[in-house]
């Protein structure tokens, strides 16, 4: 009877069992960010120029959206968010159904949001109108796609809340934010203040609440101590800058060159907000010292949570203690358009960004095919960013999430379609290999 049960588990493991067996869950999301009132008003005034097939912004449009750009959490208010009526009065080139579905639509001719909202409510409506209002549009598949109507809280609840529970179970999570500049990666990861808080702050808030509850529950049976630390760093080409200690700018050539990062203790969400604000200021200083004010668009920005748990099982015996460490990494990748020669003339920078994207592709495909031996030998050593993410990439990794963040307006259409093609194709390949693996 036991043999029969074991055989059943090995042939068709559930998602939780896969994590226990060393198969992290691979999740693919697409988030279409809301526009701002200022951005919408600037649509009629903007002009567009084409450089090597990529749409660039004019200086006048840069001014119109200057205040919309993501700001340090809790220091400055994000530009006024549009109301539902504001959104309905616009036309979008990149959109999805109002309720979360699995399809993103890219239409070269922008479609009125009133038409989209009236006809594309749920997932089934995409097929119904594919040969009507969506004729000629490109469709891209994900595990779940979120429209601009989705609020930050609901987006967090449906994609990242479970990472808190997994972290306290000793499991790791890696969240990668991919997409073009101004697509909303910073908005997803950091957000702004109040209801616009991003995933990192919401994760920290829930983690602190869970720690408090667990401390109360285990008060009589064991002495449990949980500490949360944060590290924030930036990777640009072959340099890693510790943004909590900007003097630590290290040139990386191999894994042995990676020095310990500054770890600041986090006792409450305000601590995290302060550290993120400080790191963003340090990022500006690093760019000025490098003589490249556009450096942040060509760099990868990482917020790492380290959760250390120590459980003292007996008050009499200090040695009777167990400990565990888990990592949750939130990674804002460089702008996906930076792989284009006209957007990044510096070949070294362009090559480093392309190498990172290719390594992420190889990592997810290798995991879907059970080629674990290739991961450490080839994939992680092929990208300096992934080498730095090794703590969250091991047998205790519960999930890897790839978020594609996009702007809905026509201005960013070309960059958005390129990003959609990359991530949806990767999603298709990974699901194909996972399906073949489950059949075996």
Buried (B, 14 or more C-beta within 10 A) or exposed (E): EEEEEEEEEEEEBEEEEBBEEEBBBBBBBBBBBBBBBBBBEBBEEBEEEEEEEBBBBBEEBBEBBEBBBBBBBBBEEBBEBBEEEBBBEBBBBBBBBBBBBBBBBBBEEBBBBEEBBEBBEEBEBBEEBBEEBBEEBBBBBBBBBBBBBBBBEEBBEBBBBBBBEBBBEBBBBBBBBBBBBBBBBBBBBBBBBEEBBBBBBBBBBBBBEBBEEBEEEEEEEBBBEBBBBBBBBBBBBEBBBBBBBBEBBBEBEEEEEBEEBBBBEBEEBEBBBBBBBBBBBBBEEBBEEBEBEBBBBBBBBBBBBBBBBBBBEEEEEEEEBEEBBBBBBBBBBBBBBBBBEEBBEEEEBBEBBEBBBBBBBBBBBBBBBBBEEBBEEBBBBBBBBBBBBEBBBEEBBBBBBBBBBBBBBBBBBBBBBBBBEBBBEBBBBBBEBBEEEEEE
